[in-house]
Amino acid sequence: FECPLGDTSALSCINVVLAALLGRIFLRETLRGLHVVALLMSVSGAVLVSKPTFIFGVVDKHEVPVVGYCMALAAGVAAGITFIAARR
């Protein structure tokens, strides 16, 4: 699972984006233009921090820890769902 800590942190912080989108869908909260820009920047930052090979190419010879990345994303999704469930 040896995923770098910065990548794990960035990908698990996607919970804010998911909570905002789920809040819009389930709680009918409003998303203004500034919110949408902030959400897009958050997703872009998470993608750039994780240095995907389709953007940066192969940076080093190490194998990509796919399971670690998936677990970090799952943690972010679970936290986002928890935020919405607590508000409901």
PEZI-V176749 format. One line per field, one symbol per residue. phi: phi as a letter, one per 40 degrees, with the letter a starting at -180 (. if undefined). A space follows every 50 residues. Layout:
BEGIN
phi = ???
END
This chain:
BEGIN
phi = .dcdccccccccccdcccccccccccbfccbcdccccccccccccccccc fcccbcgccbcccccdccccccccccccccccdccccc
END
